[in-house]
Amino acid sequence: MEDLILKHVNLELPTNQVSHETEGLSSKNLVVRRGEPFRITLFFQGRPFNPDRDSLVFKAVLGGLFVKFPATFSKPPAYSQWSAEIEPGTSARSQTVTVKIFAPSFAPIGLYELHVHVLATPRQCSYQIGEFVLLCNPWCPADSVYLQNEELREECVTNDIGFLYVGTSKNVVPRPWEFGQYEEGILEICLDLLKISPQHQRNWKMDYLRRSDPVYLSRVVCAMINCEDDKGILKGNWSGVFQNGVNPSEWTGSADILKQWAKSKFSPVHYGQCWVFAAVMCTVMRVLGIPCRVVTNFNSAHDTNGNLVIEEYYDEMGKKLQMSKDSIWNFHVWVECWMTRRDLGSGFDGWQVLDPTPQERSNGIFCCGPSPVKGIKERHLDVIYDVPFVYAEVNADVHTVIVKNGQVLSRSVDTERVGSIICTKSLGSSRPLNVTSAYKNTKAVMPSNRRADESPRLRRSYTLRGGKHTLAVSLKLVKTPVAGETISFSVTVTNKVNSPRTLNEHINAQAKDYNSSPLETFWELHNMLQLAPYEVKTIVHQITHSEYEEMLLGDGLVNLAVVMQDVASHERVLATEEFNITSPWISIQITGGDRVALNEKNEARFVFRNPFHVPVSGVLTVMGAGLVPGKLQSSVSLQPGETMKEVAFFIPKATGTKMLHANLVLKNRPIVIRGFTTVLVRAA
């Protein structure tokens, strides 16, 4: 009798990857999702496969672990275990056999080898027939990462472009980002991340087994994004000095970072800050099949001693002092991942906070979460992981103290400043979506897309707590500050008593980075004024561009404070405001509109006017996954008021919504000028 010999196996990559929503994730291997069967076809030579006397036993191998399962002619009664079903129609004359392989919804994810053992007369043979990558499945109701909303799945799993939000709560600035999960090699790098993690190195068997659980996976990935405890991806740097590395503000996507990390044999990439850590983690989680989105918390508290209080100190002239280890970041960026919390109970399912920026240790390692958002809102501070830390980030009280020579002159409490706005990207839009109410019982309102001439809302004044308040003061920006223009703001002071008063006015402006205390004062004003009984007086002040341009850091943040002091009684009141200088944008126009055809040449025009009162020079970089191969760069030099007009051509190589964006990194200003536009690529 002739031997039954397996000649060829077709893993049917295109068909399987369409049905498993994995198109484009890898150019090397079949990529499928657990909880959904995939088809393979076996081609035999010699005699045909005879279902009456021949049988197949498959083996899926993950590292050194494996599971065996026979191929049957009947559909499994329940997809609760690994199984294989020979499709109906296979007869005694079949040279080909089509089999549906099923990995259960709780199977560990990773790169598997697939083997088949052919049991036939007169001999039996075993074959390694290929490899496949198994991922989590947010389309499968039985998977612990199942996300029912199709729009959310598209946004938080398959979308490879997005926006991060920075600035301040009153002037939210979108920053375009390419997550890049479909770029060549990215899937393999994300799987490498799991293999070089400390958990895998310590006990590879346990690591493979626990990869079924998104809670475990998310903590492994969160710790591996930073390099504090391991061979992680990014080295943080908040010093303002980025020699031998990249300024975090210059990164535009995750793929460059991940590829550089892999190319260096897993040495950390220099440098990252919170939005970079979060965006790279978002890429890795989306690749692994866990729904993920980037979230920004404006006025984010870092409560070092866990007492839910942030103390800020000012001197009697309005200068902010560095007297506390606590801090409030103007913004802080983390991610939310969607998963079932079987370890906690159904009340904590849904979005979970994960923060890869290394701030505090969690169970001995620098990671944070997954903290259930529901647990944060409901103040379940005993729930794992790290709920108290995240709760403080969005709920801490701010105690503001005026001191002189070590003596407290005034103290006040603000219960609304921290976590003032929490937002993420809206579905199908670059606009921020306000998710504050998911974290807090609050009426926080997203600022509208305010025109530059519209007034921001008033900042509350601070007065002496527990004493008799006879003065009140407030600060108000006349309009949103714009780079190259004069900053105008008003100070309103109210006399609450029936007697005239003489006041000393002290105003102090300090440049600051988003995550730290202000630097030295770059502008101050001291003034004396008279108030009649019950008078309300408003004074307008201005800071010219020449007074602030040299001092502002890349994010253009300013801490502004005013102290009003009664000359006779020495009563002091304080008002503060932190605001960002709006950077100019690069205008991008696509000749013929934003709907373009696949494989057809298109022209894009990039326009930028130098708003500064000094010449600027730098490098313009144009990027766009699926639109531009690599990066297009050109040198730019502009005199004050001069306009840049650059042209670039691109040929779309992938259909769908794509982003064309540009960065102008200035050499003589710590600023990155950005611009972006979305393009809908249709089939030719």
C-alpha positions as CSV (number, residue, x, y, z in Angstrom):
1,M,0.0,0.0,0.0
2,E,1.2,3.5,-0.9
3,D,2.3,5.8,1.9
4,L,0.2,8.9,2.8
5,I,2.7,11.8,2.5
6,L,2.0,15.4,3.4
7,K,3.4,17.4,0.6
8,H,2.3,21.0,1.3
9,V,0.3,23.0,3.8
10,N,-1.6,26.2,2.9
11,L,-2.1,28.4,6.0
12,E,-4.5,30.6,4.0
13,L,-3.1,33.8,5.3
14,P,-5.2,36.3,3.4
15,T,-8.5,34.6,4.2
16,N,-7.7,33.9,7.8
17,Q,-6.3,37.4,8.5
18,V,-9.4,39.1,7.0
19,S,-11.7,37.0,9.2
20,H,-9.6,37.5,12.3
21,E,-9.2,41.3,11.8
22,T,-5.4,41.0,11.6
23,E,-4.6,42.2,8.1
24,G,-1.3,44.0,8.0
25,L,-0.1,43.0,11.4
26,S,2.8,40.8,10.1
27,S,4.4,40.0,6.8
28,K,6.0,36.8,8.2
29,N,3.4,34.7,10.0
30,L,-0.2,33.9,10.1
31,V,-1.8,36.1,12.8
32,V,-5.1,34.9,14.3
33,R,-7.2,35.7,17.4
34,R,-8.2,33.3,20.1
35,G,-11.8,32.2,20.3
36,E,-12.2,32.1,16.5
37,P,-11.4,29.2,14.3
38,F,-8.9,29.5,11.4
39,R,-8.6,27.3,8.3
40,I,-5.6,25.4,7.0
41,T,-5.4,23.1,4.0
42,L,-3.3,20.0,3.9
43,F,-2.1,18.6,0.5
44,F,-1.2,15.0,0.3
45,Q,0.7,12.9,-2.3
46,G,0.9,9.2,-2.8
47,R,-2.5,7.8,-2.0
48,P,-5.5,10.0,-1.0
49,F,-6.5,10.7,2.6
50,N,-9.0,8.2,3.7
51,P,-11.2,9.5,6.6
52,D,-12.3,6.0,7.5
53,R,-8.8,4.8,8.4
54,D,-6.5,7.8,8.5
55,S,-6.5,10.4,11.3
56,L,-4.7,13.6,12.2
57,V,-3.5,14.8,15.6
58,F,-2.4,18.4,15.9
59,K,0.1,19.9,18.4
60,A,0.3,23.6,19.2
61,V,3.7,24.5,20.8
62,L,4.3,27.7,22.7
63,G,7.9,27.8,23.8
64,G,8.4,24.5,25.6
65,L,4.7,24.0,26.4
66,F,2.3,22.3,24.1
67,V,-1.2,21.0,23.7
68,K,-2.3,18.0,21.5
69,F,-5.8,17.7,20.0
70,P,-7.2,15.3,17.4
71,A,-9.0,16.4,14.2
72,T,-12.6,15.2,14.3
73,F,-15.4,15.2,11.7
74,S,-17.9,16.7,14.2
75,K,-18.1,20.2,15.4
76,P,-17.0,20.5,19.0
77,P,-20.0,20.8,21.3
78,A,-18.4,23.9,22.9
79,Y,-15.3,25.9,22.0
80,S,-13.9,25.4,25.5
81,Q,-10.6,23.8,24.5
82,W,-8.1,23.4,21.7
83,S,-9.8,21.5,18.8
84,A,-9.6,20.7,15.1
85,E,-12.5,20.0,12.8
86,I,-12.2,18.4,9.4
87,E,-14.6,20.2,7.1
88,P,-17.4,18.2,5.6
89,G,-16.8,16.9,2.1
90,T,-13.6,15.1,2.7
91,S,-13.9,11.7,1.0
92,A,-11.7,8.6,0.5
93,R,-10.4,10.1,-2.8
94,S,-9.3,13.4,-1.2
95,Q,-5.8,14.6,-1.9
96,T,-6.6,17.7,0.2
97,V,-8.0,18.1,3.6
98,T,-9.3,21.4,5.0
99,V,-9.2,21.7,8.8
100,K,-10.5,24.4,11.2
101,I,-8.2,24.9,14.1
102,F,-9.7,26.5,17.2
103,A,-7.8,28.1,20.1
104,P,-10.0,28.8,23.1
105,S,-10.7,32.3,24.3
106,F,-8.5,31.9,27.3
107,A,-5.4,30.5,25.5
108,P,-2.1,32.2,26.2
109,I,-1.0,34.6,23.4
110,G,2.3,34.3,21.6
111,L,4.1,32.7,18.7
112,Y,3.1,29.1,18.3
113,E,4.5,26.3,16.2
114,L,1.9,24.1,14.6
115,H,2.6,20.3,14.2
116,V,0.5,17.5,12.7
117,H,0.9,13.8,13.3
118,V,-0.5,11.8,10.5
119,L,-1.7,8.3,11.6
120,A,-2.0,6.1,8.5
121,T,-1.2,2.6,7.3
122,P,1.5,1.5,6.7
123,R,3.4,4.2,8.6
124,Q,2.9,7.3,10.8
125,C,4.7,10.6,10.3
126,S,5.0,13.9,12.1
127,Y,5.4,17.3,10.5
128,Q,6.0,20.8,11.6
129,I,3.6,22.6,9.3
130,G,4.2,26.3,10.2
131,E,3.9,29.0,12.8
132,F,1.1,31.3,13.8
133,V,0.7,34.2,16.2
134,L,-2.2,34.0,18.6
135,L,-3.6,37.3,19.9
136,C,-6.4,38.4,22.3
137,N,-9.8,38.8,20.6
138,P,-11.9,41.9,21.4
139,W,-14.4,40.6,18.8
140,C,-15.1,37.4,20.8
141,P,-17.7,37.7,23.6
142,A,-16.0,34.9,25.5
143,D,-12.6,36.7,25.6
144,S,-11.8,38.8,28.7
145,V,-11.0,41.8,26.4
146,Y,-14.3,41.7,24.5
147,L,-15.5,45.1,23.6
148,Q,-19.0,45.2,22.3
149,N,-19.0,48.6,20.6
150,E,-17.7,48.3,17.0
151,E,-16.7,52.0,16.8
152,L,-14.7,51.7,20.0
153,R,-13.0,48.5,18.7
154,E,-12.0,50.3,15.5
155,E,-10.7,53.3,17.5
156,C,-8.9,51.4,20.2
157,V,-7.6,48.3,18.4
158,T,-7.3,48.8,14.7
159,N,-6.7,52.5,14.3
160,D,-3.0,53.2,13.8
161,I,-3.2,57.0,14.0
162,G,-4.4,59.2,16.8
163,F,-3.9,62.3,19.0
164,L,-2.4,62.9,22.4
165,Y,-3.5,66.0,24.3
166,V,-1.1,68.3,26.1
167,G,-1.1,72.0,27.2
168,T,-3.4,73.1,30.0
169,S,-7.0,72.4,30.9
170,K,-8.1,75.8,29.4
171,N,-6.0,75.5,26.3
172,V,-5.9,71.8,25.2
173,V,-3.4,71.2,22.4
174,P,-3.7,68.1,20.1
175,R,-0.5,66.3,19.2
176,P,-0.7,63.9,16.3
177,W,0.8,60.4,16.8
178,E,1.3,57.4,14.6
179,F,0.9,54.2,16.7
180,G,2.3,52.2,13.7
181,Q,1.1,48.7,14.7
182,Y,1.0,47.7,11.0
183,E,4.6,48.7,10.2
184,E,6.9,45.8,9.3
185,G,8.4,44.1,12.3
186,I,6.3,45.8,15.0
187,L,4.3,42.7,15.9
188,E,7.5,40.7,16.3
189,I,9.1,43.4,18.5
190,C,6.0,43.3,20.7
191,L,6.3,39.6,21.1
192,D,10.1,40.0,21.8
193,L,9.1,42.4,24.6
194,L,7.2,39.6,26.4
195,K,10.1,37.2,26.0
196,I,12.8,39.5,27.5
197,S,10.6,40.6,30.4
198,P,11.9,39.7,33.9
199,Q,8.8,37.5,34.4
200,H,9.8,35.4,31.4
201,Q,13.4,35.3,32.3
202,R,12.7,34.1,35.9
203,N,10.1,31.5,35.0
204,W,9.3,31.0,31.3
205,K,6.7,28.3,31.9
206,M,4.7,30.4,34.3
207,D,5.0,33.4,32.0
208,Y,3.6,31.5,29.0
209,L,0.7,30.1,31.1
210,R,-0.2,33.5,32.5
211,R,-0.3,35.1,29.1
212,S,-3.9,34.2,28.9
213,D,-4.8,36.9,31.4
214,P,-4.9,40.6,30.2
215,V,-4.3,41.8,33.7
216,Y,-1.0,40.0,33.8
217,L,-0.1,41.0,30.3
218,S,-0.8,44.6,31.0
219,R,1.5,44.7,34.0
220,V,4.3,43.1,32.1
221,V,4.0,45.5,29.3
222,C,3.6,48.5,31.6
223,A,6.8,47.7,33.4
224,M,8.7,47.0,30.1
225,I,7.9,50.4,28.5
226,N,10.3,52.1,30.9
227,C,13.7,50.7,31.6
228,E,14.0,51.3,35.3
229,D,13.8,47.6,36.3
230,D,14.6,45.7,33.1
231,K,15.6,46.0,29.5
232,G,12.7,48.3,28.9
233,I,12.0,50.4,25.8
234,L,12.4,54.0,27.0
235,K,14.7,56.0,29.3
236,G,12.9,59.0,30.9
237,N,14.4,62.4,30.9
238,W,12.8,65.6,32.4
239,S,16.0,67.6,32.7
240,G,15.6,69.7,29.6
241,V,19.1,68.4,28.3
242,F,18.7,65.7,25.7
243,Q,22.3,65.2,24.5
244,N,23.0,61.7,23.1
245,G,19.3,61.2,22.5
246,V,16.1,62.7,21.1
247,N,14.0,65.4,22.7
248,P,10.8,63.7,23.7
249,S,8.8,66.5,21.9
250,E,10.4,65.4,18.6
251,W,8.9,61.9,18.6
252,T,5.9,61.5,16.2
253,G,5.2,57.8,16.4
254,S,5.8,54.5,18.2
255,A,7.4,52.5,15.4
256,D,10.6,54.5,15.2
257,I,11.1,54.0,19.0
258,L,10.3,50.2,18.9
259,K,12.5,49.6,15.9
260,Q,15.4,51.5,17.5
261,W,15.0,49.5,20.7
262,A,15.1,46.2,18.8
263,K,18.0,47.2,16.6
264,S,20.1,48.1,19.6
265,K,19.6,44.6,21.0
266,F,17.0,46.0,23.5
267,S,19.0,48.9,24.9
268,P,16.7,51.7,26.1
269,V,15.9,54.5,23.7
270,H,16.7,58.0,24.8
271,Y,14.4,59.8,25.7
272,G,10.8,59.6,26.8
273,Q,8.3,61.6,28.8
274,C,4.8,60.7,29.9
275,W,3.0,61.1,26.5
276,V,5.8,59.0,24.8
277,F,5.6,56.2,27.4
278,A,1.8,56.1,27.1
279,A,1.7,56.2,23.3
280,V,4.2,53.4,22.9
281,M,2.3,51.3,25.4
282,C,-0.9,52.0,23.5
283,T,0.8,50.6,20.4
284,V,2.0,47.4,22.1
285,M,-1.4,46.7,23.7
286,R,-3.3,47.2,20.4
287,V,-0.9,44.9,18.7
288,L,-1.6,42.2,21.4
289,G,-5.3,42.7,20.8
290,I,-6.1,44.5,24.1
291,P,-8.3,47.6,23.4
292,C,-6.3,50.6,24.5
293,R,-6.6,54.4,24.4
294,V,-4.4,57.3,25.5
295,V,-5.8,59.5,28.3
296,T,-4.6,62.9,29.6
297,N,-5.3,64.1,33.1
298,F,-4.9,67.9,33.4
299,N,-3.6,69.2,36.7
300,S,-2.4,65.8,37.7
301,A,-1.2,65.4,41.3
302,H,1.9,63.5,42.3
303,D,1.1,62.8,46.0
304,T,4.4,61.5,47.4
305,N,3.2,60.8,50.9
306,G,-0.3,59.5,50.1
307,N,-2.2,62.0,52.2
308,L,-4.3,63.3,49.3
309,V,-2.9,66.8,49.9
310,I,-0.6,68.8,47.6
311,E,1.1,71.7,49.2
312,E,2.3,74.7,47.1
313,Y,4.3,77.5,48.6
314,Y,4.7,81.2,47.4
315,D,6.7,84.0,48.9
316,E,5.2,87.4,49.7
317,M,6.1,88.6,46.2
318,G,4.2,85.9,44.4
319,K,7.2,83.7,43.4
320,K,6.4,80.0,43.6
321,L,8.9,78.1,45.9
322,Q,10.2,74.6,45.7
323,M,9.5,73.6,49.3
324,S,7.5,70.3,48.8
325,K,8.1,67.0,47.2
326,D,4.5,66.9,46.1
327,S,3.8,68.3,42.7
328,I,1.1,69.0,40.2
329,W,1.8,68.3,36.5
330,N,0.0,70.6,34.1
331,F,-0.9,67.4,32.3
332,H,0.0,63.7,32.7
333,V,-0.7,61.0,30.1
334,W,-1.5,57.4,30.8
335,V,-3.5,54.7,29.0
336,E,-6.7,52.9,29.6
337,C,-7.1,49.2,28.6
338,W,-10.5,47.4,28.4
339,M,-10.7,44.1,30.1
340,T,-12.8,41.9,32.4
341,R,-11.5,41.9,36.0
342,R,-12.2,38.3,37.0
343,D,-9.7,38.8,39.9
344,L,-11.9,41.5,41.4
345,G,-15.5,40.9,40.2
346,S,-17.8,42.3,37.5
347,G,-18.2,45.6,39.3
348,F,-14.7,46.5,38.2
349,D,-14.8,45.4,34.5
350,G,-14.2,47.9,31.8
351,W,-11.5,50.6,31.4
352,Q,-8.4,50.2,33.5
353,V,-5.7,52.8,34.1
354,L,-2.2,51.7,33.3
355,D,0.7,54.2,33.6
356,P,4.1,53.2,32.3
357,T,5.8,56.5,33.3
358,P,8.2,55.6,36.2
359,Q,6.9,57.5,39.2
360,E,6.4,55.1,42.1
361,R,6.9,51.4,42.5
362,S,4.0,48.9,42.4
363,N,4.8,45.6,44.1
364,G,8.4,46.5,43.8
365,I,8.5,47.5,40.1
366,F,8.0,50.7,38.2
367,C,4.5,50.3,36.7
368,C,1.0,51.4,37.7
369,G,-2.2,49.5,37.3
370,P,-4.4,48.1,36.0
371,S,-6.5,50.3,38.2
372,P,-10.3,50.0,37.4
373,V,-11.7,53.4,36.6
374,K,-14.9,52.4,38.4
375,G,-12.9,51.7,41.5
376,I,-11.2,55.1,41.3
377,K,-14.5,57.0,41.0
378,E,-16.1,55.0,43.8
379,R,-13.0,55.3,46.0
380,H,-12.3,51.7,46.5
381,L,-8.8,52.3,47.8
382,D,-8.3,48.7,48.9
383,V,-8.6,47.4,45.3
384,I,-5.5,46.3,43.4
385,Y,-3.6,47.6,41.5
386,D,-2.5,51.2,42.6
387,V,-6.0,52.7,43.0
388,P,-4.9,55.0,45.8
389,F,-2.1,56.5,43.7
390,V,-4.4,57.2,40.7
391,Y,-7.2,58.4,43.0
392,A,-4.8,61.0,44.3
393,E,-3.8,62.0,40.8
394,V,-7.3,63.1,40.0
395,N,-8.7,64.1,43.5
396,A,-6.1,65.5,45.8
397,D,-6.7,68.9,47.5
398,V,-4.3,71.7,46.9
399,H,-3.1,73.7,49.9
400,T,-1.6,77.0,48.9
401,V,0.6,78.8,51.4
402,I,2.2,82.2,51.4
403,V,5.4,82.3,53.5
404,K,8.0,84.8,54.6
405,N,11.2,83.9,56.5
406,G,9.7,80.5,57.4
407,Q,6.5,82.1,58.8
408,V,3.1,81.3,57.3
409,L,1.3,84.4,56.2
410,S,-1.7,82.9,54.5
411,R,-3.1,79.5,53.7
412,S,-6.0,78.4,51.4
413,V,-7.5,75.2,50.1
414,D,-8.6,74.4,46.5
415,T,-10.6,71.2,46.1
416,E,-11.3,71.5,42.3
417,R,-8.0,72.1,40.6
418,V,-6.6,68.6,40.5
419,G,-8.0,66.4,37.8
420,S,-9.9,69.4,36.3
421,I,-10.3,67.7,32.9
422,I,-9.6,64.1,31.9
423,C,-9.8,63.5,28.2
424,T,-9.1,61.1,25.4
425,K,-9.6,61.1,21.6
426,S,-13.1,61.2,20.3
427,L,-14.3,58.5,18.0
428,G,-13.5,59.4,14.4
429,S,-12.3,62.9,15.3
430,S,-9.3,64.9,16.5
431,R,-11.4,66.5,19.2
432,P,-10.8,65.6,22.9
433,L,-13.5,63.6,24.6
434,N,-14.2,64.5,28.2
435,V,-14.2,61.4,30.3
436,T,-13.8,63.2,33.7
437,S,-17.2,62.0,34.9
438,A,-15.9,58.4,34.6
439,Y,-13.3,59.2,37.3
440,K,-15.0,61.8,39.4
441,N,-18.4,63.1,40.5
442,T,-17.9,66.4,38.9
443,K,-19.3,68.9,36.4
444,A,-16.0,69.5,34.6
445,V,-16.5,71.0,31.1
446,M,-14.2,70.7,28.2
447,P,-13.1,74.1,26.9
448,S,-14.6,74.8,23.5
449,N,-12.3,75.5,20.5
450,R,-12.0,79.0,21.7
451,R,-10.9,81.7,19.3
452,A,-7.7,83.6,20.2
453,D,-9.7,86.7,21.0
454,E,-12.1,85.0,23.4
455,S,-11.5,85.3,27.1
456,P,-10.7,82.2,29.2
457,R,-12.7,81.8,32.4
458,L,-11.8,83.5,35.6
459,R,-9.3,81.9,38.0
460,R,-10.5,81.6,41.6
461,S,-8.7,83.9,44.1
462,Y,-7.1,82.6,47.3
463,T,-7.7,84.2,50.7
464,L,-6.6,83.6,54.2
465,R,-8.5,80.5,55.5
466,G,-10.4,81.0,58.7
467,G,-9.8,84.7,59.0
468,K,-11.8,87.8,58.1
469,H,-11.6,88.3,54.3
470,T,-11.6,92.0,53.5
471,L,-9.8,91.7,50.2
472,A,-10.3,89.5,47.1
473,V,-8.2,89.3,44.0
474,S,-8.5,87.4,40.7
475,L,-6.5,86.9,37.6
476,K,-7.9,86.7,34.0
477,L,-6.2,86.3,30.7
478,V,-7.5,88.9,28.2
479,K,-7.1,86.3,25.4
480,T,-5.4,83.0,24.9
481,P,-1.6,83.8,24.6
482,V,-0.1,83.1,21.2
483,A,3.6,82.8,20.4
484,G,5.1,86.0,19.1
485,E,2.3,88.2,20.6
486,T,2.0,90.2,23.8
487,I,0.5,88.4,26.8
488,S,-2.3,90.5,28.2
489,F,-4.0,89.8,31.5
490,S,-6.1,91.7,34.1
491,V,-6.0,91.7,37.8
492,T,-9.2,92.5,39.6
493,V,-9.1,93.5,43.3
494,T,-12.1,94.1,45.6
495,N,-12.3,96.1,48.7
496,K,-14.9,94.5,51.0
497,V,-14.9,97.2,53.7
498,N,-16.2,100.7,54.1
499,S,-12.8,102.4,54.3
500,P,-10.1,103.4,51.8
501,R,-7.0,101.3,51.4
502,T,-3.5,101.4,50.1
503,L,-2.3,98.2,48.5
504,N,1.0,96.8,47.3
505,E,0.6,94.7,44.1
506,H,3.3,92.1,43.4
507,I,3.1,90.1,40.2
508,N,5.5,87.3,39.3
509,A,5.8,85.2,36.1
510,Q,7.9,82.1,35.9
511,A,8.5,79.7,33.0
512,K,8.0,76.1,33.9
513,D,8.0,72.6,32.4
514,Y,4.7,70.6,32.5
515,N,5.8,68.3,35.3
516,S,7.9,70.4,37.6
517,S,8.0,73.5,39.8
518,P,8.6,76.8,38.0
519,L,12.0,78.1,37.2
520,E,13.4,81.5,38.0
521,T,11.3,84.6,37.5
522,F,11.5,86.1,34.0
523,W,9.1,89.0,34.5
524,E,7.8,90.8,37.6
525,L,6.0,94.0,38.5
526,H,5.5,95.9,41.7
527,N,2.9,98.5,42.0
528,M,1.0,100.6,44.6
529,L,-2.7,101.5,44.2
530,Q,-5.5,103.1,46.1
531,L,-8.9,101.6,46.7
532,A,-12.0,103.6,47.8
533,P,-14.5,102.0,50.1
534,Y,-16.1,98.9,48.5
535,E,-14.3,99.7,45.3
536,V,-13.7,97.0,42.6
537,K,-10.7,97.9,40.5
538,T,-9.3,96.1,37.4
539,I,-5.8,96.7,36.1
540,V,-4.6,95.4,32.8
541,H,-0.9,94.3,32.5
542,Q,1.1,93.1,29.5
543,I,4.2,91.0,29.0
544,T,5.7,91.7,25.6
545,H,7.1,88.9,23.4
546,S,10.6,90.1,23.9
547,E,10.2,89.6,27.6
548,Y,9.1,86.0,27.5
549,E,10.4,84.4,24.2
550,E,13.9,83.7,25.4
551,M,12.7,82.0,28.7
552,L,9.9,79.8,27.6
553,L,10.5,76.1,27.4
554,G,9.2,73.8,24.6
555,D,5.6,73.6,26.0
556,G,5.4,77.3,26.5
557,L,4.1,77.1,30.1
558,V,3.9,80.0,32.5
559,N,3.1,80.2,36.2
560,L,1.6,83.7,36.9
561,A,0.8,84.9,40.4
562,V,-0.4,88.1,42.0
563,V,-0.2,89.0,45.7
564,M,-2.2,92.0,47.0
565,Q,-1.0,93.3,50.4
566,D,-2.7,95.9,52.5
567,V,0.0,98.3,53.6
568,A,-1.7,99.0,57.0
569,S,-3.1,95.6,58.0
570,H,-0.6,93.4,56.1
571,E,-3.5,91.2,54.9
572,R,-2.4,89.3,51.9
573,V,-4.4,87.6,49.1
574,L,-3.1,85.5,46.3
575,A,-4.4,84.5,42.8
576,T,-2.5,82.2,40.5
577,E,-2.8,81.0,36.9
578,E,-0.8,78.5,34.9
579,F,-1.2,78.8,31.1
580,N,0.4,77.7,27.9
581,I,1.6,79.8,25.0
582,T,-0.2,78.6,21.9
583,S,2.4,77.6,19.3
584,P,1.8,78.4,15.6
585,W,0.8,75.6,13.3
586,I,2.0,74.4,9.9
587,S,-0.9,74.6,7.4
588,I,-1.1,71.5,5.1
589,Q,-3.2,71.5,1.9
590,I,-3.6,68.5,-0.4
591,T,-4.0,69.6,-4.0
592,G,-7.3,68.2,-5.2
593,G,-8.7,67.7,-1.7
594,D,-8.4,65.2,1.1
595,R,-9.8,62.2,-0.8
596,V,-7.1,60.5,-2.8
597,A,-6.7,57.3,-4.8
598,L,-4.4,54.4,-4.1
599,N,-1.1,54.4,-5.9
600,E,-1.7,57.8,-7.5
601,K,0.8,60.7,-7.1
602,N,-0.4,63.6,-5.0
603,E,0.9,67.0,-4.0
604,A,0.9,68.5,-0.5
605,R,1.8,72.1,0.3
606,F,3.2,73.1,3.8
607,V,2.9,76.7,4.9
608,F,4.2,78.4,8.0
609,R,4.8,82.0,8.9
610,N,7.5,82.9,11.4
611,P,5.7,84.8,14.2
612,F,8.8,85.4,16.2
613,H,10.8,88.6,16.2
614,V,14.1,86.9,15.4
615,P,15.1,84.7,12.5
616,V,14.6,80.9,13.0
617,S,16.0,77.9,11.3
618,G,15.4,74.2,11.5
619,V,14.5,71.0,9.8
620,L,11.1,70.3,8.3
621,T,10.1,66.6,8.4
622,V,7.1,65.2,6.6
623,M,5.7,61.8,7.6
624,G,2.7,59.6,7.0
625,A,2.3,55.8,7.4
626,G,0.8,54.4,4.2
627,L,1.4,57.7,2.4
628,V,5.2,58.6,2.6
629,P,7.9,55.9,2.6
630,G,10.1,56.8,5.6
631,K,10.5,60.6,6.1
632,L,11.0,63.6,3.8
633,Q,13.2,66.3,5.2
634,S,14.3,69.7,4.2
635,S,16.2,72.7,5.8
636,V,14.2,75.8,6.6
637,S,15.5,79.3,7.4
638,L,13.0,82.2,8.0
639,Q,13.3,85.9,8.8
640,P,10.8,87.5,11.2
641,G,7.5,87.5,9.4
642,E,8.7,85.4,6.5
643,T,6.5,82.5,5.2
644,M,7.7,79.0,4.4
645,K,6.1,77.4,1.4
646,E,7.3,73.8,0.9
647,V,5.9,71.2,-1.5
648,A,6.1,67.4,-1.1
649,F,4.7,64.6,-3.2
650,F,3.3,61.3,-1.9
651,I,1.9,58.1,-3.4
652,P,-0.6,56.3,-1.1
653,K,0.1,52.6,-0.6
654,A,-2.7,51.6,1.7
655,T,-6.4,52.4,1.8
656,G,-8.4,53.9,4.7
657,T,-8.0,57.1,6.7
658,K,-4.3,58.1,6.9
659,M,-2.5,61.1,8.5
660,L,0.0,63.3,6.8
661,H,1.8,65.4,9.3
662,A,4.9,67.6,9.5
663,N,7.3,68.8,12.3
664,L,9.5,71.8,12.1
665,V,12.2,71.4,14.8
666,L,13.8,74.8,15.4
667,K,17.5,75.0,16.2
668,N,17.5,78.4,18.0
669,R,14.1,77.9,19.9
670,P,13.2,75.0,22.1
671,I,10.0,74.6,20.1
672,V,8.6,72.0,17.7
673,I,6.1,73.5,15.2
674,R,3.5,70.9,14.1
675,G,0.8,70.4,11.5
676,F,-1.4,67.6,10.3
677,T,-4.2,66.6,8.1
678,T,-6.1,63.4,7.5
679,V,-6.4,61.8,4.1
680,L,-9.0,59.3,3.0
681,V,-7.3,56.8,0.6
682,R,-9.8,54.9,-1.7
683,A,-9.1,52.0,-4.0
684,A,-8.1,53.2,-7.5
